[in-house]
Structure formats: structure tokens, C-alpha cells
Amino acid sequence: MDNRLTMSKKTIVIGSGFSSLATACYLQKQGKEVIVFEKNEQLGGRASILEENGFRFDMGPSWYWMPDVFEKFFNDFGKKVSDYYRLEKLSPAYRVFFGKNDKIDISDSKENIINTFEKIDIGSGERLKNFLKSAEKNYQIAMQDLVYQPGRSLTELLNWKVIKRLDLFFKSISNQTKKITKNKDLQSILEFPVLFLGAKPEDTPAFYNFMNYADFGLGTWYPENGMNSVVQAMVNLGRELGVQYFTNKEIKRIQVENGVIKGVETDTDFYEANLVVSGADYAHTETLLDKKNKNYTSDYWKKKVFAPSSLLYYVGVDKEDLNLEHHNLFFDTDFSRHAKEIYNDFAFPENPLFYVNYPSKTDRSLAPEGKNTLFFLVPVAVDLEDNKEIHEHYFQLLLKRIEKCTGEDLRKHIVYKKSFGIQDFKNRYHSCRGNAYGLANTLFQTSVLRPQINNKKVKNLFYTGQLTVPGPGVPPALISGKVVADYILKQGL
């Protein structure tokens, strides 16, 4: 190409989501010269922000769970979370609506949550207490012995603490929740964190009950100014270390010679490098390679079980003091039917569960005076063809359900609205099959059974993010960045 920009001994990171940002920091700390290329106009990947008409929206992740993972990340660089942003523990953590005048608030205290269960279903409180003790132990094992492993060999699981719990990989979350309570509403609350893992409760190994400890035991937090403030913190840390960042730079080809990375190409330039890590969509990254250099075929990705996609709505209203909490789950319909429509029928749901985020309740800086910022999310199947008419149909359905459950008629107060769907995930993020959360954490997509972090045919090409280990979610994305950087270091690269 005409414009060949030589960057010998440079390390290139493709994408700037959480996993990429973490990878860049760790590799720079190792002494490499790291440059990050982002396709879109801002850094953050799916954790970008949308700002219009005085409203500020997190475009993607909005839940801050597992605060210890974030703290560990910054501690690895001699820093603390508080050096970069302020956290507030939400109380209540979230509210779940089951119908008109029928709701349950989940407290910021494990003891209060146990009491809530006991009041609704006598005997369930003690069973939940015992369940959470087991879930806490699983959390400790997962964090100490599993999630920071590179998923390269089954021997990673041959750890006595894990072996003693192998039976939990062959039981389901659903099995466990039914033993805690017969109350369907409480069961759905216990199964809710599985949405972050992207599979039906009956298909998710019981070991993943550690997410219930993350929920009830560690609590739900809010970083001031929203989740994008975590992005800015990681970028600022990277800059302090010496990482370089570029936006509006889409990588169109990864150049390989004789099985060795040579660099990457945009539409106009070639960037030479001796190491490339892609935090962009794994399946998309493989399209940037010649066929002989791909890890997996297109058929491989078609057969994988993906976590859901989503219909998203960014909404501004000219009304104060809404009858909502910061996080709100609308479970006023059939949980199992919606799951079946996502994973078995691959169809748009008739009457979906959905989520409403009301961050300006906590952070007034996100909306103009007298107005509020809202974010709606509907989990839907991947591979669906959506359009503006479908978006509008579900938007009106959500507004009716919100009014029914809360008494809030938002329709006459909407002053801003923007939707984002399956095709948008594909267009903006090159998301495989339009997924929003990555690969589901099923038994046969765990650890070594997930897509590998290294390219088996190309030297010095690696992958990070939600389609490889350890899995979907923001904390796992930070962990994924450390996992690939540590693996690269151990290879002596």
C-alpha cells in the first residue's frame, strides 16, 4: 500500500471495549509499546455514551457488579478505583415488578434479602442463607482458581477444590432455585443473574450460582457519571502507562507472512507490528484473515449457543420523580416462555421480560433540570431481522406495561427517543449474529471449550473478550484482558 507506517516492535490492540483496554494496560506494563485502534468515533466499545439534547446515556452495560474485580484491576497497577471514580452502593439494589401493585425490592443487605424471602415463603430464608454460603465458596473458587485461567487445557480444572464440586457442572441453576423456594416470583429473582451468563436457567451449570453471591452478597453499585466513567478511568490509566489510542480507525485486514504477524491495514494505511491482540468480535476478527489462517469456520459460529441480542431504547422524559428505582426488572410475564422464544424458537417474544434503567434518579448530571434519563432493554434472540417498525411495536408495548405496573404514563412526557437493535449491533460492533452479550456459559462452552485465546496457525495473534474465556459480562471482560496478557508473557513474547 502507498502509506506504509512502520511501527516495528509495536503491539496493536484491535477494539477498545473493556477487554481491549485491560489488555493494553497489562501489555504496556510488561514493557511493550501498545497502540489501540477503535473503529468507532469514541473509545469504550459497547460501553460508549450517547449525548443529545442534554441527556447522557450509557449505550451498553449499566450494571456494576463484582466490585472486587475492578479493584483488583487497578491494584495491579498500584492504583485504586477511588483514584479514578466514585462508587455508590445502590439501596435498594433493584426492584422487580410482577404486576400491578406487585413488586419486590432487593435490598443492599444480604440479611435483609434473606428476610424478604422468608416473609414471602416461610422456610425459604434459611434455605437461601445456606445456598448463599455455597455460592460464596463457589465465587471464591471461581475468582481464585478458574476465571484467570487461559482455557488452554482441561488440567486447569484438575484442582481439588474444583473436583469436589464437579457435580455442580452437571446440575442446573434451575434445579437449585426450585429447592430454595416454590414461589415462582422468588425463583425468577434467583434465576435473573443467569441473564448475564446468557443461557436458560435449566442449561446453566449450578456452579455458576456464584453470580447469586455477586448479586446478594457483593451488591449493586453505581460509578458516578455512569459506566463510561470506568472506560475513561482505564483509558487514563493506559495513557499514564504510555498506551496510544486512535478512534475512527477500522482494521480491514490482518497481514500475515509465512504464519507470522506482519501488521494490520485500514482503508488507507498499513501498520507494522510484531504482536496483535483483537478485542473486537472474535468471529469478525477471523474475517480479516485469509481462510488458511482462521481458527474457526463460519459453520463453527453458526453452531455455537449465543447469549441474547437486545432491543435498546434511550429515552428522555420531561417528568420528575418517577415511580421507579435505579434498576427495574419487569417480570410481569412468563419467564420460561420468553427464554424458550430466545433459545428454542429464535423468534421475537410475544410478551417479553424487560429492564428499565433510571440512572438520573441517582445521578442528576445525566439529564437537564426537571427531566430524566431512561434506558429500556428487551432480551431477544440472535439472527433476527429487525427494523424500525418492530422497534416501535415493542416500545409501545413496554410503555403500556410500565404504566400497568407502576402507574407511570410516560407517553406524554417523552421528549427524546432513540432505538438500537440487532442490526445496529452488527453494524456498529461487527457483532456475530447480532449478539449483545457473547457466548452463553453452558457446560459445553466453558473454559477450554470456549474459542481459544491464541491463533493456532498464526504466531503472535491473540484474542480477548466475551467470545473467549472467561465469558460474558464487564468483570469477565477485565479478567479476559489480564488472562491474554499473562499468557503472552508466559510465552516469552
C-alpha positions in Angstrom: 0.0 0.0 0.0 1.1 3.6 -0.5 1.0 4.7 3.1 3.2 2.2 5.0 3.6 3.4 8.6 6.4 1.4 10.2 5.8 0.7 13.8 8.5 -2.0 14.5 8.2 -3.9 17.8 4.8 -2.3 18.3 1.8 -4.2 19.8 -1.5 -3.5 18.3 -4.8 -4.0 20.1 -7.9 -4.0 17.9 -11.0 -2.5 19.5 -11.4 -0.5 22.7 -14.0 -2.4 24.8 -13.2 -3.3 28.4 -11.2 -6.4 27.5 -9.1 -4.4 25.0 -8.5 -1.6 27.4 -7.4 -4.0 30.1 -5.1 -5.9 27.6 -3.5 -2.7 26.5 -2.7 -1.7 30.1 -1.2 -5.0 31.1 0.9 -5.3 27.9 2.2 -1.8 28.2 3.1 -2.6 31.8 5.1 -5.5 30.5 7.3 -3.1 28.5 5.6 -3.3 25.1 4.7 -0.2 23.0 0.9 -0.6 22.7 -1.4 1.2 20.3 -5.2 0.7 20.4 -7.3 1.1 17.2 -11.0 1.7 17.6 -13.4 1.5 14.6 -16.0 4.0 16.1 -15.9 7.6 17.0 -15.2 7.1 20.7 -13.4 4.7 22.9 -15.3 2.1 25.0 -16.8 -0.4 22.6 -20.3 -1.3 23.8 -19.7 1.0 26.8 -19.9 4.1 24.6 -22.1 7.1 25.6 -24.8 8.8 23.7 -25.3 12.5 24.4 -28.1 14.5 22.9 -30.4 17.4 23.9 -28.8 17.5 27.4 -29.4 13.8 28.1 -26.5 11.4 28.6 -26.9 7.6 28.2 -24.7 4.6 28.7 -25.2 2.8 25.4 -24.5 -0.6 26.7 -23.6 -2.0 30.2 -25.4 -0.4 33.1 -24.9 -2.8 36.0 -21.7 -2.6 38.2 -21.3 -5.9 39.9 -18.3 -7.7 41.4 -16.6 -4.5 42.6 -13.6 -6.6 43.8 -12.7 -7.4 40.1 -12.5 -3.7 39.3 -10.4 -3.0 42.4 -8.1 -5.9 41.6 -7.6 -4.5 38.1 -6.5 -1.1 39.3 -4.5 -2.6 42.2 -2.4 -4.5 39.6 -1.0 -1.0 38.6 -0.6 0.3 42.1 -3.8 2.2 41.9 -7.3 2.2 43.5 -10.8 2.6 41.9 -11.2 5.7 44.1 -8.2 7.3 42.3 -10.4 7.5 39.2 -14.1 7.5 40.0 -16.5 7.5 42.9 -18.8 4.5 43.6 -22.2 4.5 45.3 -23.8 1.3 46.6 -27.5 1.3 45.5 -30.2 0.8 48.0 -32.4 -0.9 47.0 -30.1 -2.7 44.6 -33.0 -3.1 42.2 -36.8 -3.5 42.1 -38.7 -6.4 40.4 -42.2 -5.8 39.2 -44.6 -8.8 38.8 -47.8 -6.9 38.1 -49.9 -4.0 39.3 -49.2 -3.3 43.0 -47.0 -6.4 43.0 -43.3 -5.7 43.4 -40.3 -6.9 45.4 -37.3 -4.6 46.3 -33.9 -6.4 46.6 -32.1 -4.8 49.5 -28.4 -3.8 49.6 -28.0 -6.2 52.5 -27.8 -10.0 52.3 -29.5 -10.3 55.7 -32.4 -8.2 54.5 -32.8 -10.1 51.3 -33.0 -13.4 53.3 -35.7 -11.8 55.5 -37.6 -10.7 52.4 -37.6 -14.3 51.1 -38.7 -15.6 54.5 -41.7 -13.2 54.7 -42.9 -14.3 51.2 -42.2 -18.0 51.6 -41.7 -19.4 55.1 -38.7 -21.6 55.3 -37.0 -20.2 52.2 -35.0 -17.7 54.2 -32.9 -20.4 55.9 -32.5 -22.3 52.6 -31.4 -19.2 50.9 -28.9 -18.5 53.6 -27.3 -21.9 53.2 -27.4 -21.6 49.4 -25.5 -18.3 49.6 -22.8 -19.8 51.8 -22.2 -22.4 49.0 -22.5 -19.7 46.3 -19.9 -17.6 48.2 -17.5 -20.5 48.3 -18.0 -21.1 44.6 -17.3 -17.4 44.0 -14.0 -17.6 45.9 -13.0 -20.7 43.9 -14.1 -19.2 40.6 -12.1 -16.0 41.3 -9.0 -17.7 42.7 -8.8 -20.9 40.6 -10.8 -20.7 37.4 -11.6 -17.4 35.7 -8.0 -16.2 35.5 -7.0 -19.4 33.6 -6.4 -19.2 29.8 -8.7 -22.1 28.9 -5.9 -24.0 27.2 -6.2 -27.4 28.9 -8.6 -29.4 31.0 -5.9 -29.7 33.6 -6.9 -26.2 34.6 -10.0 -27.8 36.2 -7.9 -30.5 38.0 -7.9 -28.6 41.2 -9.1 -30.4 44.4 -11.5 -27.5 45.3 -13.0 -27.7 41.8 -13.0 -31.5 41.6 -15.1 -31.6 44.9 -17.7 -29.5 43.1 -17.7 -31.2 39.7 -21.3 -32.4 40.3 -22.4 -28.7 40.2 -21.3 -28.6 36.5 -23.8 -31.4 35.8 -26.7 -29.8 37.7 -28.5 -26.7 36.7 -29.3 -23.3 38.3 -32.9 -24.2 37.8 -32.6 -27.3 39.9 -31.2 -25.3 42.8 -33.7 -22.5 42.8 -36.6 -24.9 43.0 -35.1 -26.4 46.1 -34.9 -23.0 47.8 -38.4 -21.9 47.1 -41.6 -23.0 45.4 -42.6 -19.3 44.9 -42.3 -18.6 41.2 -41.5 -14.9 41.8 -38.6 -15.7 44.1 -37.4 -18.3 41.7 -37.3 -15.8 38.9 -35.2 -13.4 41.1 -32.7 -16.2 41.8 -32.5 -17.0 38.1 -32.2 -13.4 37.0 -28.4 -13.2 37.2 -28.3 -16.0 34.6 -29.3 -13.4 32.1 -25.8 -12.1 32.4 -24.4 -15.5 31.5 -26.7 -15.8 28.5 -28.4 -19.1 28.8 -31.7 -20.6 30.1 -31.5 -21.5 33.9 -32.0 -25.1 33.1 -29.0 -25.1 30.8 -26.6 -23.2 33.1 -24.4 -25.3 35.4 -25.2 -24.9 39.1 -21.6 -23.9 39.8 -22.5 -20.5 38.3 -24.6 -19.8 41.3 -21.6 -17.7 42.3 -23.5 -15.0 40.4 -26.1 -15.1 43.1 -23.4 -14.3 45.6 -22.2 -11.4 43.4 -25.8 -10.2 43.4 -26.9 -10.6 47.0 -23.5 -10.7 48.7 -21.5 -8.0 47.0 -24.3 -5.7 46.0 -25.1 -3.4 43.1 -23.0 -0.3 42.6 -23.1 2.9 40.5 -20.0 4.7 39.2 -20.5 8.4 39.2 -21.4 9.6 35.6 -22.2 6.1 34.5 -20.4 3.0 33.3 -18.4 5.0 30.7 -16.6 6.6 33.6 -14.9 3.2 34.0 -13.9 3.4 30.4 -12.4 6.8 30.9 -10.6 5.6 34.0 -9.0 2.7 32.1 -8.0 5.0 29.2 -6.5 7.5 31.6 -4.5 4.7 33.3 -3.4 3.5 29.9 -2.2 6.9 28.9 -0.3 7.2 32.2 1.5 3.9 31.3 2.1 5.1 27.7 -0.6 3.4 25.7 -1.7 5.3 22.5 -5.3 5.4 21.4 -6.9 6.1 18.0 -10.6 6.4 17.1 -12.2 6.2 13.6 -9.6 3.6 12.6 -11.2 0.4 11.4 -8.9 -2.5 10.8 -9.8 -4.1 7.4 -7.1 -6.8 7.2 -4.6 -8.6 9.4 -1.5 -9.2 7.3 0.4 -12.5 7.8 3.5 -13.8 6.1 4.7 -17.4 6.5 2.5 -17.8 9.6 3.8 -14.7 11.3 2.0 -11.5 12.0 3.3 -8.6 10.0 0.7 -5.9 10.8 -2.7 -4.6 10.2 -4.3 -2.5 7.4 -7.0 0.2 7.4 -8.5 1.6 4.2 -5.5 3.9 3.8 -2.6 2.7 5.9 -0.5 -0.3 6.9 0.7 -0.5 10.5 3.6 -2.9 11.1 3.6 -4.8 14.4 5.1 -7.9 15.9 2.1 -8.7 18.1 -1.6 -8.2 17.6 -4.4 -8.8 20.1 -8.0 -8.4 19.0 -10.7 -7.5 21.4 -13.1 -6.9 18.5 -15.7 -9.5 17.9 -13.8 -12.8 17.5 -15.8 -14.1 14.6 -15.4 -10.7 12.8 -11.6 -10.7 13.5 -11.3 -14.0 11.7 -12.8 -12.5 8.6 -9.8 -10.2 8.5 -7.6 -13.2 7.9 -7.0 -15.4 4.8 -9.0 -18.6 5.0 -5.9 -20.7 5.8 -5.2 -18.6 8.9 -8.6 -18.8 10.6 -9.1 -20.6 13.8 -12.7 -21.5 13.1 -15.1 -21.8 10.1 -18.3 -19.8 9.7 -20.2 -23.0 10.4 -18.5 -23.2 13.8 -20.0 -19.9 14.8 -23.4 -20.8 13.5 -23.5 -23.9 15.8 -22.5 -22.0 19.0 -25.1 -21.1 21.6 -25.1 -17.3 21.8 -26.3 -15.2 24.6 -29.2 -12.9 23.6 -29.2 -9.9 21.5 -31.3 -6.9 22.7 -33.6 -4.2 21.7 -32.4 -1.0 23.4 -34.2 2.3 23.9 -32.6 5.6 25.1 -35.4 7.8 26.4 -35.6 11.3 27.8 -38.7 12.5 29.7 -39.8 15.9 31.0 -41.1 14.5 34.3 -39.5 14.4 37.7 -39.7 11.8 40.5 -40.7 8.7 38.5 -42.2 5.7 40.3 -39.1 3.6 39.6 -35.8 2.7 41.2 -32.4 3.0 39.5 -32.6 -0.6 38.2 -36.0 -2.1 37.4 -36.9 -5.6 36.2 -40.3 -6.2 34.7 -41.2 -9.9 35.3 -44.9 -9.5 34.9 -45.0 -12.2 32.3 -43.8 -15.8 31.7 -40.0 -16.1 32.3 -39.7 -19.6 30.9 -41.8 -18.7 27.8 -39.5 -15.8 27.0 -36.4 -17.9 27.4 -37.9 -20.5 25.1 -38.6 -17.9 22.4 -35.0 -16.7 22.7 -33.2 -20.1 22.7 -35.5 -22.6 21.1 -37.9 -20.7 18.8 -35.4 -18.0 17.7 -38.4 -15.7 17.4 -39.3 -12.3 18.6 -41.1 -12.7 22.0 -44.8 -12.1 22.2 -44.7 -10.6 25.7 -41.1 -10.2 26.9 -39.5 -9.6 30.2 -37.6 -6.3 30.1 -35.4 -4.0 32.1 -35.6 -0.3 32.8 -32.6 1.7 33.9 -33.3 5.1 35.6 -29.8 6.4 36.3 -30.8 10.1 36.7 -32.6 9.0 40.0 -29.1 8.6 41.4 -27.1 11.0 39.2 -28.8 14.3 38.3 -26.0 15.2 35.9 -27.3 12.8 33.3 -30.4 14.9 32.4 -31.4 18.5 32.2 -33.1 20.1 35.1 -36.7 18.9 35.6 -36.1 15.9 33.2 -34.9 12.3 33.5 -32.9 9.8 31.6 -34.2 6.3 31.0 -32.9 3.2 29.2 -35.0 0.2 28.2 -33.7 -3.3 27.3 -35.5 -6.3 25.9 -33.5 -9.5 25.5 -34.2 -11.1 22.1 -32.8 -14.0 20.0 -29.8 -13.5 17.8 -30.1 -13.7 14.0 -33.4 -11.9 13.8 -34.2 -9.3 11.1 -35.4 -6.2 13.0 -36.5 -2.8 11.7 -37.9 0.5 13.0 -41.5 -0.9 12.9 -40.5 -3.7 15.2 -38.7 -1.3 17.4 -41.7 0.9 17.7 -44.1 -2.1 18.4 -42.0 -3.2 21.4 -41.5 0.4 22.6 -45.3 0.9 22.8 -45.7 -2.5 24.5 -43.1 -1.5 27.1 -44.8 1.8 27.8 -48.1 0.1 28.4 -46.6 -2.5 30.7 -44.7 0.2 32.7 -48.0 2.1 33.1 -49.8 -1.0 34.2 -47.2 -1.9 36.8 -46.2 1.5 38.1 -49.0 3.9 37.2 -46.5 6.0 35.2 -47.8 7.1 31.9 -44.6 8.1 30.2 -46.0 8.6 26.7 -47.0 12.2 27.1 -43.6 13.1 28.7 -41.2 11.7 26.1 -39.0 14.4 24.7 -36.2 12.3 23.3 -36.1 8.7 22.0 -33.6 6.6 20.1 -33.7 2.8 19.5 -30.9 0.3 18.9 -31.4 -3.2 17.7 -29.9 -6.4 16.3 -28.8 -4.9 13.0 -27.2 -2.0 14.9 -25.2 -4.4 16.9 -23.9 -5.9 13.7 -23.2 -2.5 12.1 -21.6 -0.7 15.0 -19.8 -3.6 16.7 -19.5 -6.2 13.9 -21.3 -8.4 16.4 -21.5 -12.1 15.3 -25.2 -12.9 14.7 -26.1 -9.6 16.3 -25.4 -10.8 19.9 -25.3 -8.4 22.7 -23.6 -10.5 25.4 -21.3 -13.0 23.7 -21.4 -16.8 24.0 -23.6 -18.4 26.6 -21.9 -20.0 29.6 -23.3 -23.5 29.0 -21.5 -26.7 30.1 -20.0 -27.3 26.6 -19.0 -23.6 26.3 -17.0 -23.4 29.5 -13.2 -22.9 29.9 -11.3 -25.0 27.4 -14.4 -25.5 25.4 -14.7 -21.8 24.5 -12.9 -20.3 21.5 -9.1 -20.2 22.2 -7.3 -17.1 23.1 -4.4 -17.8 20.7 -4.5 -18.2 16.9 -3.3 -21.8 16.3 -1.9 -21.0 12.8 -0.5 -17.5 13.2 2.3 -16.7 15.5 1.7 -13.6 17.8 -2.0 -13.3 17.1 -4.3 -13.4 20.1 -8.0 -12.8 21.1 -9.7 -11.4 24.1 -13.3 -10.5 25.0 -16.7 -12.0 25.5 -16.4 -14.7 22.9 -13.4 -16.3 24.6 -12.5 -17.0 28.3 -13.9 -16.5 30.8 -17.2 -15.3 29.3 -19.8 -12.5 29.1 -20.1 -9.5 31.3 -18.0 -6.5 32.2 -15.9 -8.1 35.1 -15.1 -11.1 32.9 -14.0 -8.7 30.2 -11.5 -7.1 32.5 -10.3 -10.6 33.5 -10.1 -11.6 29.9 -7.6 -8.8 29.3 -5.4 -10.0 32.1 -5.7 -13.6 31.0 -4.4 -13.0 27.5 -1.7 -10.6 28.6 -0.4 -13.1 31.2 -0.5 -15.9 28.6 1.5 -13.7 26.2 4.1 -13.0 28.9 4.4 -16.7 29.7 5.1 -17.4 26.0 8.1 -15.1 26.3 6.7 -12.7 23.7 
